[in-house]
Amino acid sequence: MTYEEAPACDRHDSQVRLQLRTMHSDAARPDVLVGLFECPECGHERWLPMKTSYEESEAAISAA
């Protein structure tokens, strides 16, 4: 994930980008990868689902 693809912190007026800290599989949905993102300015953390190249390749295969 590039800096431009990182989500913005919703606690700031400006576009402060969150930084990825760790990645985990979702306990409720083990096939979903989630990332723990943290704001470098205020420390706010958010769990967000992550897209992987595996998901993109599976979508391409099922679409064919």
C-alpha positions as CSV (number, residue, x, y, z in Angstrom):
1,M,0.0,0.0,0.0
2,T,1.4,3.4,-1.0
3,Y,1.1,6.6,1.0
4,E,-1.5,7.9,-1.4
5,E,-3.7,4.7,-0.9
6,A,-3.6,5.0,2.9
7,P,-6.9,6.2,4.5
8,A,-7.0,9.7,5.9
9,C,-7.5,10.3,9.6
10,D,-11.1,11.5,10.2
11,R,-10.0,13.6,13.2
12,H,-8.2,16.2,11.2
13,D,-9.4,18.9,8.7
14,S,-6.4,18.4,6.5
15,Q,-5.5,15.1,4.7
16,V,-3.3,13.5,7.4
17,R,-2.7,9.9,6.2
18,L,-2.8,7.0,8.6
19,Q,0.2,4.6,8.8
20,L,-0.2,0.9,8.7
21,R,1.0,-0.7,11.9
22,T,0.0,-4.4,11.7
23,M,-2.1,-6.8,9.6
24,H,-4.3,-9.6,10.9
25,S,-7.0,-12.0,9.7
26,D,-10.5,-11.0,10.9
27,A,-11.6,-13.4,13.7
28,A,-15.2,-13.4,12.4
29,R,-14.2,-13.8,8.8
30,P,-10.8,-15.5,8.5
31,D,-10.6,-15.0,4.8
32,V,-10.6,-11.2,5.3
33,L,-7.3,-9.4,6.0
34,V,-7.6,-6.3,8.2
35,G,-5.0,-3.6,8.9
36,L,-4.5,-1.6,12.1
37,F,-3.8,2.0,11.0
38,E,-2.5,4.8,13.3
39,C,-2.5,8.5,12.8
40,P,1.1,9.9,13.2
41,E,-0.2,13.2,14.6
42,C,-2.9,12.2,17.2
43,G,-2.4,8.4,17.6
44,H,-6.0,7.6,16.6
45,E,-6.3,3.9,15.5
46,R,-8.7,2.3,13.0
47,W,-9.1,-1.3,11.8
48,L,-9.9,-1.4,8.1
49,P,-10.2,-4.3,5.6
50,M,-7.3,-4.5,3.2
51,K,-7.3,-5.4,-0.4
52,T,-4.7,-8.0,-1.5
53,S,-3.3,-9.0,-4.8
54,Y,-4.8,-12.4,-4.1
55,E,-8.3,-11.0,-3.9
56,E,-7.7,-9.1,-7.2
57,S,-6.4,-12.3,-8.9
58,E,-9.4,-14.3,-7.6
59,A,-11.8,-11.7,-8.9
60,A,-10.2,-11.8,-12.3
61,I,-10.4,-15.6,-12.4
62,S,-14.1,-15.7,-11.4
63,A,-14.9,-12.9,-13.9
64,A,-13.4,-14.9,-16.8
